[in-house]
Amino acid sequence: MLVNAAILAIVGYGMTLVIAVRGIDLSVGSAQALAACIAASAVNSAGPLVGAVVGIAVGAGLGLVNGVIVTRLRVPGFIATLSTMSVFRGLVLLFTGGAPIMIASSGFKSVATGSVLGIPVPFLIAVVIGAGAWFALDRMRFGKHVVAVGGSPEAAVDTGISVARVVLLSYLAAGAAAGIGGVLLASQLGVVNGSVATGLELQAIAIVVLGGTSMAGGRPRIIGTFVAALLLSMINSGLNLLNVPSFYQYVALGALLVFALSIDGAQRAAVRRMLEGRLS
């Protein structure tokens, strides 16, 4: 459960950044699948370390592609990543030829199965990355710029902030997070194919919104995303233990996402009414 939560949380960190700047990334599942398959192939041909680096680099490159499409070509994030979601998934299938890729390296597979003082290594990695992301957003200039761009892009431009640069870096970070998740997923499964990480984007969006990050932007909540990933992983594990069919789990995830979005909408409406009351 902790390994699954860790992989989801890492992807959620990147999604938190993108949503905080008023974007969306529907391609994270396909990007993670492509990164996992390329990493698995690189592990078999060049070793675990090279495979891990290649997988993360692939994810970052795919995120960069999304960022360039959104910032340079002026395509809305929803349309851009909906398109690249299909492109990336097609590339996965072309790369694998529809066949699974078996990972021969026991050292690489031990990353996901290893533990320190009883705590799974991927969970510790998720905690470290989450701490770094929280520090960057809460204590560094980049975090202030993310909040400013998400709050009001026009006002951010007036203060001298490069909105395009912040958005581009956010998509790049989301891609790198998907790459890290892909490497850990490949290590966990030991065999990957073109269908892995299907539906990951919905889970990532759900934990980000449940964690308190507003879909309207400007309010990233890294710790909330981490806690929500644990919660969703617990729910999925509980449903599996109860032998609930997988298609019911999709229904539960959709209902949870609607619930989270309704709470976010209610909060924004309450804030708007409060501000209008003060102005009047």
Disulfide bonds with the S-S distance in Angstrom:
none
